């Protein structure tokens, strides 16, 4: 039992030792894996890593340039000094090899002279005799470092090659020292740059973080939330402003939708209440009273027709809002259609003077039924707000590629405030009078949708007490 326990303890110790030895490797692998995973989803980390990568490359490149330039200049000065000193000896009128040997021993550098056949003529401290190692002109031993330069010369009228070995040991020490200084300085600046990048990245992405938080907090109860853009002067400010503008539109549409649902419910509640009231009355005692029975039937019929009209309008608006409404366009005579509408209106309404001003034949490619609906809505609107004996004028003009349909009345007119809302759904300029006249406040909204659906425009001119004029402007190809 004891031997088993010792063996088990020994295995545990080995495992711990292995863990301790490989801990730095495991830590490095974990860090690299974590950074890669975060970099896959974090724009901030990606930009930071890219910035650090560019910075490291720039610093390494700059450091190498400094080292190469400094090292090259230093070594070049040493080589040139040895070259000129040796050639001053060689260029004497009478060459004495002992001077070259003395120079070699004084400088403690090898010097070798070869003929053009690469045969050794003279050697002072030859590299092959002192246990040197050499590769591509670099010669070194335990305590020496030389750079060999091959130069041509003429000695006693004979062309030779002189291999000059310059001692670059001190130069190499200076290069190493400069490299260490550059490495330390770059490391410090790199660390500061990493910290600076981390903090600056947090500051730069703060608006995005605020935007994300704002989006998370937005709900139907607080659609008024907006991103604070004060102090921002960059591209993110434009993004934040765009987001705020989008939220303004969403909030406005949401309010309009709520108002639409509320108004629609209100419009339906009244006729339903009337129908229920007459139904209860009939159920209790009105069945045996012919006068009450007929009154109830007429009221229920009228309210049902009103509800049917309202539902049709609501369905039209719903199909438009859902982008499922399609215009069925065809070529037809607009002049003929307006003439028919004028005749029908004159027959239906005898309390107003209905005039037509159609002096030319105009054809139009459009949805005939919908265009007729829009024009009738505008005419009905003019009739409602024009007192008896007033005048309604329907005109048609075409100039070049522009068709203009005008509906002008001599009615009560509208104020500037009313003109800004007449195309809003369920809006009524004078609710008490409108209630007497009938309608749900949806007609002008539908007319505008139809005109805009035909790439047209609708304009209004009005003044209180002087009547109103609606202009439908359609652009058609020549």
Order of alpha helices (4+ residues) and beta strands (2+ residues): alpha-alpha-alpha-beta-beta-beta-beta-beta-beta-alpha-alpha-alpha-alpha-beta-alpha-beta-beta-alpha-beta-beta-alpha-alpha-alpha-beta-beta
